[in-house]
Amino acid sequence: MAKIYSKKTLATNALKPKKETISFLLNYSKALSIIKLNNKNFEIIAN
């Protein structure tokens, strides 16, 4: 059977993350520091 790909899917639900998730990601990005040394990257999390 041929599948019809021209129809739009109904997956248009807006994703709303929890406040805890947003807080975790912001704190993680603040604590993360990347040091480049001799063509290598070192990721350090200061927590």
FISEVEX-393764 format. One record per residue: x, y, z of N, C-alpha, C, O, CB in turn; residue in three letters; residue number from 1. Coordinates in Angstrom, 1 decimal. Glycine has a CB too. Layout:
% residues N
<atom><n_px>X</n_px><n_py>Y</n_py><n_pz>Z</n_pz><ca_px>X</ca_px><ca_py>Y</ca_py><ca_pz>Z</ca_pz><c_px>X</c_px><c_py>Y</c_py><c_pz>Z</c_pz><o_px>X</o_px><o_py>Y</o_py><o_pz>Z</o_pz><cb_px>X</cb_px><cb_py>Y</cb_py><cb_pz>Z</cb_pz><miti>ALA</miti><filum>NUM</filum></atom>
...
END
This chain:
% residues 47
<atom><n_px>0.8</n_px><n_py>-1.2</n_py><n_pz>0.0</n_pz><ca_px>0.0</ca_px><ca_py>0.0</ca_py><ca_pz>0.0</ca_pz><c_px>0.9</c_px><c_py>1.2</c_py><c_pz>0.0</c_pz><o_px>1.9</o_px><o_py>1.3</o_py><o_pz>0.6</o_pz><cb_px>-0.9</cb_px><cb_py>0.0</cb_py><cb_pz>1.2</cb_pz><miti>MET</miti><filum>1</filum></atom>
<atom><n_px>0.4</n_px><n_py>2.2</n_py><n_pz>-0.7</n_pz><ca_px>1.2</ca_px><ca_py>3.5</ca_py><ca_pz>-0.8</ca_pz><c_px>0.7</c_px><c_py>4.4</c_py><c_pz>0.4</c_pz><o_px>-0.4</o_px><o_py>4.5</o_py><o_pz>0.7</o_pz><cb_px>0.9</cb_px><cb_py>4.2</cb_py><cb_pz>-2.1</cb_pz><miti>ALA</miti><filum>2</filum></atom>
<atom><n_px>1.7</n_px><n_py>5.0</n_py><n_pz>1.0</n_pz><ca_px>1.5</ca_px><ca_py>5.9</ca_py><ca_pz>2.1</ca_pz><c_px>1.4</c_px><c_py>7.3</c_py><c_pz>1.6</c_pz><o_px>2.2</o_px><o_py>7.7</o_py><o_pz>0.8</o_pz><cb_px>2.6</cb_px><cb_py>5.7</cb_py><cb_pz>3.2</cb_pz><miti>LYS</miti><filum>3</filum></atom>
<atom><n_px>0.4</n_px><n_py>8.0</n_py><n_pz>2.1</n_pz><ca_px>0.3</ca_px><ca_py>9.4</ca_py><ca_pz>1.7</ca_pz><c_px>1.1</c_px><c_py>10.3</c_py><c_pz>2.7</c_pz><o_px>0.7</o_px><o_py>10.4</o_py><o_pz>3.8</o_pz><cb_px>-1.2</cb_px><cb_py>9.8</cb_py><cb_pz>1.6</cb_pz><miti>ILE</miti><filum>4</filum></atom>
<atom><n_px>2.1</n_px><n_py>11.0</n_py><n_pz>2.1</n_pz><ca_px>3.0</ca_px><ca_py>11.8</ca_py><ca_pz>3.0</ca_pz><c_px>2.6</c_px><c_py>13.3</c_py><c_pz>2.9</c_pz><o_px>3.2</o_px><o_py>14.1</o_py><o_pz>3.6</o_pz><cb_px>4.4</cb_px><cb_py>11.6</cb_py><cb_pz>2.5</cb_pz><miti>TYR</miti><filum>5</filum></atom>
<atom><n_px>1.6</n_px><n_py>13.6</n_py><n_pz>2.1</n_pz><ca_px>1.3</ca_px><ca_py>15.0</ca_py><ca_pz>1.9</ca_pz><c_px>0.4</c_px><c_py>15.5</c_py><c_pz>3.0</c_pz><o_px>0.2</o_px><o_py>16.7</o_py><o_pz>3.2</o_pz><cb_px>0.6</cb_px><cb_py>15.3</cb_py><cb_pz>0.6</cb_pz><miti>SER</miti><filum>6</filum></atom>
<atom><n_px>-0.3</n_px><n_py>14.6</n_py><n_pz>3.8</n_pz><ca_px>-1.1</ca_px><ca_py>15.0</ca_py><ca_pz>4.9</ca_pz><c_px>-0.3</c_px><c_py>15.5</c_py><c_pz>6.1</c_pz><o_px>0.8</o_px><o_py>14.9</o_py><o_pz>6.4</o_pz><cb_px>-2.0</cb_px><cb_py>13.8</cb_py><cb_pz>5.3</cb_pz><miti>LYS</miti><filum>7</filum></atom>
<atom><n_px>-0.8</n_px><n_py>16.5</n_py><n_pz>6.7</n_pz><ca_px>-0.1</ca_px><ca_py>17.0</ca_py><ca_pz>7.9</ca_pz><c_px>-0.4</c_px><c_py>16.2</c_py><c_pz>9.1</c_pz><o_px>-1.5</o_px><o_py>15.7</o_py><o_pz>9.3</o_pz><cb_px>-0.5</cb_px><cb_py>18.5</cb_py><cb_pz>8.2</cb_pz><miti>LYS</miti><filum>8</filum></atom>
<atom><n_px>0.6</n_px><n_py>16.0</n_py><n_pz>9.9</n_pz><ca_px>0.4</ca_px><ca_py>15.2</ca_py><ca_pz>11.1</ca_pz><c_px>-0.2</c_px><c_py>16.1</c_py><c_pz>12.2</c_pz><o_px>-0.2</o_px><o_py>17.3</o_py><o_pz>12.1</o_pz><cb_px>1.8</cb_px><cb_py>14.6</cb_py><cb_pz>11.6</cb_pz><miti>THR</miti><filum>9</filum></atom>
<atom><n_px>-0.8</n_px><n_py>15.5</n_py><n_pz>13.2</n_pz><ca_px>-1.5</ca_px><ca_py>16.2</ca_py><ca_pz>14.3</ca_pz><c_px>-0.5</c_px><c_py>16.4</c_py><c_pz>15.5</c_pz><o_px>-1.0</o_px><o_py>16.6</o_py><o_pz>16.6</o_pz><cb_px>-2.7</cb_px><cb_py>15.5</cb_py><cb_pz>14.7</cb_pz><miti>LEU</miti><filum>10</filum></atom>
<atom><n_px>0.8</n_px><n_py>16.3</n_py><n_pz>15.3</n_pz><ca_px>1.7</ca_px><ca_py>16.5</ca_py><ca_pz>16.4</ca_pz><c_px>2.1</c_px><c_py>17.9</c_py><c_pz>16.5</c_pz><o_px>3.3</o_px><o_py>18.3</o_py><o_pz>16.4</o_pz><cb_px>3.0</cb_px><cb_py>15.6</cb_py><cb_pz>16.1</cb_pz><miti>ALA</miti><filum>11</filum></atom>
<atom><n_px>1.2</n_px><n_py>18.8</n_py><n_pz>16.8</n_pz><ca_px>1.5</ca_px><ca_py>20.2</ca_py><ca_pz>16.9</ca_pz><c_px>1.3</c_px><c_py>20.7</c_py><c_pz>18.4</c_pz><o_px>1.1</o_px><o_py>21.8</o_py><o_pz>18.6</o_pz><cb_px>0.6</cb_px><cb_py>21.0</cb_py><cb_pz>16.0</cb_pz><miti>THR</miti><filum>12</filum></atom>
<atom><n_px>1.3</n_px><n_py>19.7</n_py><n_pz>19.3</n_pz><ca_px>1.2</ca_px><ca_py>20.1</ca_py><ca_pz>20.7</ca_pz><c_px>2.4</c_px><c_py>20.9</c_py><c_pz>21.2</c_pz><o_px>3.6</o_px><o_py>20.5</o_py><o_pz>20.9</o_pz><cb_px>1.0</cb_px><cb_py>18.8</cb_py><cb_pz>21.6</cb_pz><miti>ASN</miti><filum>13</filum></atom>
<atom><n_px>2.2</n_px><n_py>22.0</n_py><n_pz>21.8</n_pz><ca_px>3.3</ca_px><ca_py>22.8</ca_py><ca_pz>22.3</ca_pz><c_px>3.9</c_px><c_py>22.1</c_py><c_pz>23.6</c_pz><o_px>3.2</o_px><o_py>21.7</o_py><o_pz>24.5</o_pz><cb_px>2.8</cb_px><cb_py>24.2</cb_py><cb_pz>22.7</cb_pz><miti>ALA</miti><filum>14</filum></atom>
<atom><n_px>5.2</n_px><n_py>22.0</n_py><n_pz>23.6</n_pz><ca_px>5.9</ca_px><ca_py>21.4</ca_py><ca_pz>24.7</ca_pz><c_px>6.2</c_px><c_py>22.4</c_py><c_pz>25.7</c_pz><o_px>6.8</o_px><o_py>23.5</o_py><o_pz>25.4</o_pz><cb_px>7.2</cb_px><cb_py>20.7</cb_py><cb_pz>24.2</cb_pz><miti>LEU</miti><filum>15</filum></atom>
<atom><n_px>5.8</n_px><n_py>22.2</n_py><n_pz>26.9</n_pz><ca_px>6.0</ca_px><ca_py>23.1</ca_py><ca_pz>28.0</ca_pz><c_px>6.8</c_px><c_py>22.4</c_py><c_pz>29.1</c_pz><o_px>6.2</o_px><o_py>21.6</o_py><o_pz>29.9</o_pz><cb_px>4.7</cb_px><cb_py>23.7</cb_py><cb_pz>28.6</cb_pz><miti>LYS</miti><filum>16</filum></atom>
<atom><n_px>8.1</n_px><n_py>22.7</n_py><n_pz>29.2</n_pz><ca_px>8.9</ca_px><ca_py>22.0</ca_py><ca_pz>30.3</ca_pz><c_px>8.6</c_px><c_py>22.6</c_py><c_pz>31.7</c_pz><o_px>8.0</o_px><o_py>23.7</o_py><o_pz>31.8</o_pz><cb_px>10.4</cb_px><cb_py>22.2</cb_py><cb_pz>30.0</cb_pz><miti>PRO</miti><filum>17</filum></atom>
<atom><n_px>8.9</n_px><n_py>21.8</n_py><n_pz>32.7</n_pz><ca_px>8.6</ca_px><ca_py>22.2</ca_py><ca_pz>34.0</ca_pz><c_px>9.6</c_px><c_py>23.3</c_py><c_pz>34.4</c_pz><o_px>10.7</o_px><o_py>23.4</o_py><o_pz>33.8</o_pz><cb_px>8.7</cb_px><cb_py>21.0</cb_py><cb_pz>35.0</cb_pz><miti>LYS</miti><filum>18</filum></atom>
<atom><n_px>9.3</n_px><n_py>24.0</n_py><n_pz>35.5</n_pz><ca_px>10.2</ca_px><ca_py>25.1</ca_py><ca_pz>36.0</ca_pz><c_px>11.5</c_px><c_py>24.4</c_py><c_pz>36.5</c_pz><o_px>12.5</o_px><o_py>25.0</o_py><o_pz>36.4</o_pz><cb_px>9.5</cb_px><cb_py>25.9</cb_py><cb_pz>37.0</cb_pz><miti>LYS</miti><filum>19</filum></atom>
<atom><n_px>11.3</n_px><n_py>23.2</n_py><n_pz>37.1</n_pz><ca_px>12.5</ca_px><ca_py>22.6</ca_py><ca_pz>37.6</ca_pz><c_px>13.5</c_px><c_py>22.2</c_py><c_pz>36.5</c_pz><o_px>14.7</o_px><o_py>22.3</o_py><o_pz>36.7</o_pz><cb_px>12.1</cb_px><cb_py>21.3</cb_py><cb_pz>38.4</cb_pz><miti>GLU</miti><filum>20</filum></atom>
<atom><n_px>13.0</n_px><n_py>21.8</n_py><n_pz>35.4</n_pz><ca_px>13.9</ca_px><ca_py>21.5</ca_py><ca_pz>34.2</ca_pz><c_px>14.6</c_px><c_py>22.7</c_py><c_pz>33.7</c_pz><o_px>15.8</o_px><o_py>22.7</o_py><o_pz>33.5</o_pz><cb_px>13.0</cb_px><cb_py>20.9</cb_py><cb_pz>33.1</cb_pz><miti>THR</miti><filum>21</filum></atom>
<atom><n_px>13.9</n_px><n_py>23.8</n_py><n_pz>33.6</n_pz><ca_px>14.5</ca_px><ca_py>25.1</ca_py><ca_pz>33.1</ca_pz><c_px>15.6</c_px><c_py>25.5</c_py><c_pz>34.1</c_pz><o_px>16.7</o_px><o_py>25.9</o_py><o_pz>33.7</o_pz><cb_px>13.5</cb_px><cb_py>26.2</cb_py><cb_pz>32.9</cb_pz><miti>ILE</miti><filum>22</filum></atom>
<atom><n_px>15.3</n_px><n_py>25.4</n_py><n_pz>35.4</n_pz><ca_px>16.2</ca_px><ca_py>25.8</ca_py><ca_pz>36.4</ca_pz><c_px>17.5</c_px><c_py>25.0</c_py><c_pz>36.4</c_pz><o_px>18.6</o_px><o_py>25.5</o_py><o_pz>36.5</o_pz><cb_px>15.6</cb_px><cb_py>25.8</cb_py><cb_pz>37.8</cb_pz><miti>SER</miti><filum>23</filum></atom>
<atom><n_px>17.3</n_px><n_py>23.7</n_py><n_pz>36.2</n_pz><ca_px>18.4</ca_px><ca_py>22.7</ca_py><ca_pz>36.2</ca_pz><c_px>19.3</c_px><c_py>23.1</c_py><c_pz>35.0</c_pz><o_px>20.5</o_px><o_py>23.1</o_py><o_pz>35.2</o_pz><cb_px>17.9</cb_px><cb_py>21.3</cb_py><cb_pz>36.1</cb_pz><miti>PHE</miti><filum>24</filum></atom>
<atom><n_px>18.7</n_px><n_py>23.3</n_py><n_pz>33.8</n_pz><ca_px>19.5</ca_px><ca_py>23.6</ca_py><ca_pz>32.7</ca_pz><c_px>20.3</c_px><c_py>24.9</c_py><c_pz>32.8</c_pz><o_px>21.4</o_px><o_py>25.0</o_py><o_pz>32.4</o_pz><cb_px>18.7</cb_px><cb_py>23.6</cb_py><cb_pz>31.4</cb_pz><miti>LEU</miti><filum>25</filum></atom>
<atom><n_px>19.6</n_px><n_py>25.9</n_py><n_pz>33.4</n_pz><ca_px>20.3</ca_px><ca_py>27.2</ca_py><ca_pz>33.5</ca_pz><c_px>21.4</c_px><c_py>27.1</c_py><c_pz>34.5</c_pz><o_px>22.5</o_px><o_py>27.7</o_py><o_pz>34.3</o_pz><cb_px>19.3</cb_px><cb_py>28.3</cb_py><cb_pz>34.0</cb_pz><miti>LEU</miti><filum>26</filum></atom>
<atom><n_px>21.2</n_px><n_py>26.4</n_py><n_pz>35.6</n_pz><ca_px>22.3</ca_px><ca_py>26.2</ca_py><ca_pz>36.6</ca_pz><c_px>23.4</c_px><c_py>25.4</c_py><c_pz>36.1</c_pz><o_px>24.6</o_px><o_py>25.7</o_py><o_pz>36.4</o_pz><cb_px>21.8</cb_px><cb_py>25.6</cb_py><cb_pz>37.9</cb_pz><miti>ASN</miti><filum>27</filum></atom>
<atom><n_px>23.1</n_px><n_py>24.4</n_py><n_pz>35.3</n_pz><ca_px>24.2</ca_px><ca_py>23.6</ca_py><ca_pz>34.7</ca_pz><c_px>25.0</c_px><c_py>24.4</c_py><c_pz>33.7</c_pz><o_px>26.2</o_px><o_py>24.3</o_py><o_pz>33.7</o_pz><cb_px>23.5</cb_px><cb_py>22.4</cb_py><cb_pz>33.9</cb_pz><miti>TYR</miti><filum>28</filum></atom>
<atom><n_px>24.3</n_px><n_py>25.2</n_py><n_pz>32.9</n_pz><ca_px>25.1</ca_px><ca_py>26.0</ca_py><ca_pz>31.9</ca_pz><c_px>25.9</c_px><c_py>27.1</c_py><c_pz>32.6</c_pz><o_px>27.0</o_px><o_py>27.5</o_py><o_pz>32.1</o_pz><cb_px>24.1</cb_px><cb_py>26.7</cb_py><cb_pz>30.9</cb_pz><miti>SER</miti><filum>29</filum></atom>
<atom><n_px>25.5</n_px><n_py>27.6</n_py><n_pz>33.8</n_pz><ca_px>26.3</ca_px><ca_py>28.6</ca_py><ca_pz>34.5</ca_pz><c_px>27.5</c_px><c_py>27.9</c_py><c_pz>35.1</c_pz><o_px>28.6</o_px><o_py>28.5</o_py><o_pz>35.2</o_pz><cb_px>25.4</cb_px><cb_py>29.2</cb_py><cb_pz>35.6</cb_pz><miti>LYS</miti><filum>30</filum></atom>
<atom><n_px>27.4</n_px><n_py>26.7</n_py><n_pz>35.5</n_pz><ca_px>28.5</ca_px><ca_py>26.0</ca_py><ca_pz>36.2</ca_pz><c_px>29.5</c_px><c_py>25.4</c_py><c_pz>35.2</c_pz><o_px>30.6</o_px><o_py>25.0</o_py><o_pz>35.6</o_pz><cb_px>28.0</cb_px><cb_py>24.9</cb_py><cb_pz>37.1</cb_pz><miti>ALA</miti><filum>31</filum></atom>
<atom><n_px>29.1</n_px><n_py>25.2</n_py><n_pz>34.0</n_pz><ca_px>30.0</ca_px><ca_py>24.6</ca_py><ca_pz>33.0</ca_pz><c_px>31.0</c_px><c_py>25.6</c_py><c_pz>32.4</c_pz><o_px>30.6</o_px><o_py>26.7</o_py><o_pz>32.0</o_pz><cb_px>29.1</cb_px><cb_py>24.0</cb_py><cb_pz>31.8</cb_pz><miti>LEU</miti><filum>32</filum></atom>
<atom><n_px>32.2</n_px><n_py>25.1</n_py><n_pz>32.4</n_pz><ca_px>33.3</ca_px><ca_py>25.9</ca_py><ca_pz>31.7</ca_pz><c_px>34.1</c_px><c_py>25.0</c_py><c_pz>30.8</c_pz><o_px>34.4</o_px><o_py>23.9</o_py><o_pz>31.2</o_pz><cb_px>34.2</cb_px><cb_py>26.6</cb_py><cb_pz>32.8</cb_pz><miti>SER</miti><filum>33</filum></atom>
<atom><n_px>34.4</n_px><n_py>25.5</n_py><n_pz>29.7</n_pz><ca_px>35.2</ca_px><ca_py>24.7</ca_py><ca_pz>28.7</ca_pz><c_px>36.5</c_px><c_py>25.4</c_py><c_pz>28.5</c_pz><o_px>36.6</o_px><o_py>26.5</o_py><o_pz>28.2</o_pz><cb_px>34.4</cb_px><cb_py>24.6</cb_py><cb_pz>27.3</cb_pz><miti>ILE</miti><filum>34</filum></atom>
<atom><n_px>37.5</n_px><n_py>24.6</n_py><n_pz>28.6</n_pz><ca_px>38.9</ca_px><ca_py>25.0</ca_py><ca_pz>28.4</ca_pz><c_px>39.5</c_px><c_py>24.4</c_py><c_pz>27.2</c_pz><o_px>39.5</o_px><o_py>23.1</o_py><o_pz>27.1</o_pz><cb_px>39.8</cb_px><cb_py>24.8</cb_py><cb_pz>29.7</cb_pz><miti>ILE</miti><filum>35</filum></atom>
<atom><n_px>40.0</n_px><n_py>25.2</n_py><n_pz>26.3</n_pz><ca_px>40.6</ca_px><ca_py>24.6</ca_py><ca_pz>25.1</ca_pz><c_px>42.1</c_px><c_py>24.6</c_py><c_pz>25.3</c_pz><o_px>42.7</o_px><o_py>25.7</o_py><o_pz>25.6</o_pz><cb_px>40.2</cb_px><cb_py>25.5</cb_py><cb_pz>23.8</cb_pz><miti>LYS</miti><filum>36</filum></atom>
<atom><n_px>42.7</n_px><n_py>23.5</n_py><n_pz>25.1</n_pz><ca_px>44.2</ca_px><ca_py>23.3</ca_py><ca_pz>25.3</ca_pz><c_px>44.7</c_px><c_py>22.3</c_py><c_pz>24.3</c_pz><o_px>44.4</o_px><o_py>21.2</o_py><o_pz>24.3</o_pz><cb_px>44.5</cb_px><cb_py>22.9</cb_py><cb_pz>26.7</cb_pz><miti>LEU</miti><filum>37</filum></atom>
<atom><n_px>45.6</n_px><n_py>22.8</n_py><n_pz>23.4</n_pz><ca_px>46.3</ca_px><ca_py>21.9</ca_py><ca_pz>22.4</ca_pz><c_px>45.3</c_px><c_py>21.1</c_py><c_pz>21.6</c_pz><o_px>45.4</o_px><o_py>19.9</o_py><o_pz>21.5</o_pz><cb_px>47.3</cb_px><cb_py>21.0</cb_py><cb_pz>23.1</cb_pz><miti>ASN</miti><filum>38</filum></atom>
<atom><n_px>44.3</n_px><n_py>21.8</n_py><n_pz>21.0</n_pz><ca_px>43.3</ca_px><ca_py>21.1</ca_py><ca_pz>20.1</ca_pz><c_px>42.4</c_px><c_py>20.2</c_py><c_pz>20.9</c_pz><o_px>41.8</o_px><o_py>19.3</o_py><o_pz>20.3</o_pz><cb_px>44.0</cb_px><cb_py>20.4</cb_py><cb_pz>19.0</cb_pz><miti>ASN</miti><filum>39</filum></atom>
<atom><n_px>42.3</n_px><n_py>20.3</n_py><n_pz>22.2</n_pz><ca_px>41.5</ca_px><ca_py>19.4</ca_py><ca_pz>23.0</ca_pz><c_px>40.6</c_px><c_py>20.3</c_py><c_pz>23.8</c_pz><o_px>41.0</o_px><o_py>21.4</o_py><o_pz>24.3</o_pz><cb_px>42.3</cb_px><cb_py>18.5</cb_py><cb_pz>23.9</cb_pz><miti>LYS</miti><filum>40</filum></atom>
<atom><n_px>39.4</n_px><n_py>19.9</n_py><n_pz>24.1</n_pz><ca_px>38.4</ca_px><ca_py>20.6</ca_py><ca_pz>24.9</ca_pz><c_px>38.2</c_px><c_py>19.9</c_py><c_pz>26.2</c_pz><o_px>38.0</o_px><o_py>18.7</o_py><o_pz>26.3</o_pz><cb_px>37.1</cb_px><cb_py>20.8</cb_py><cb_pz>24.2</cb_pz><miti>ASN</miti><filum>41</filum></atom>
<atom><n_px>38.3</n_px><n_py>20.6</n_py><n_pz>27.3</n_pz><ca_px>38.1</ca_px><ca_py>20.0</ca_py><ca_pz>28.7</ca_pz><c_px>36.9</c_px><c_py>20.7</c_py><c_pz>29.2</c_pz><o_px>36.8</o_px><o_py>21.9</o_py><o_pz>29.3</o_pz><cb_px>39.3</cb_px><cb_py>20.2</cb_py><cb_pz>29.6</cb_pz><miti>PHE</miti><filum>42</filum></atom>
<atom><n_px>35.9</n_px><n_py>19.9</n_py><n_pz>29.6</n_pz><ca_px>34.7</ca_px><ca_py>20.4</ca_py><ca_pz>30.2</ca_pz><c_px>34.7</c_px><c_py>20.2</c_py><c_pz>31.7</c_pz><o_px>34.9</o_px><o_py>19.1</o_py><o_pz>32.2</o_pz><cb_px>33.4</cb_px><cb_py>19.7</cb_py><cb_pz>29.6</cb_pz><miti>GLU</miti><filum>43</filum></atom>
<atom><n_px>34.6</n_px><n_py>21.3</n_py><n_pz>32.4</n_pz><ca_px>34.7</ca_px><ca_py>21.3</ca_py><ca_pz>33.9</ca_pz><c_px>33.3</c_px><c_py>21.8</c_py><c_pz>34.5</c_pz><o_px>32.9</o_px><o_py>22.9</o_py><o_pz>34.1</o_pz><cb_px>35.9</cb_px><cb_py>22.1</cb_py><cb_pz>34.4</cb_pz><miti>ILE</miti><filum>44</filum></atom>
<atom><n_px>32.7</n_px><n_py>21.1</n_py><n_pz>35.4</n_pz><ca_px>31.5</ca_px><ca_py>21.5</ca_py><ca_pz>36.0</ca_pz><c_px>31.9</c_px><c_py>21.9</c_py><c_pz>37.5</c_pz><o_px>32.4</o_px><o_py>21.1</o_py><o_pz>38.2</o_pz><cb_px>30.4</cb_px><cb_py>20.4</cb_py><cb_pz>36.0</cb_pz><miti>ILE</miti><filum>45</filum></atom>
<atom><n_px>31.7</n_px><n_py>23.2</n_py><n_pz>37.8</n_pz><ca_px>32.1</ca_px><ca_py>23.7</ca_py><ca_pz>39.1</ca_pz><c_px>30.9</c_px><c_py>23.7</c_py><c_pz>40.0</c_pz><o_px>30.3</o_px><o_py>24.7</o_py><o_pz>40.2</o_pz><cb_px>32.7</cb_px><cb_py>25.1</cb_py><cb_pz>39.0</cb_pz><miti>ALA</miti><filum>46</filum></atom>
<atom><n_px>30.6</n_px><n_py>22.6</n_py><n_pz>40.6</n_pz><ca_px>29.5</ca_px><ca_py>22.4</ca_py><ca_pz>41.6</ca_pz><c_px>30.1</c_px><c_py>21.8</c_py><c_pz>42.8</c_pz><o_px>29.3</o_px><o_py>21.7</o_py><o_pz>43.8</o_pz><cb_px>28.4</cb_px><cb_py>21.6</cb_py><cb_pz>41.0</cb_pz><miti>ASN</miti><filum>47</filum></atom>
END
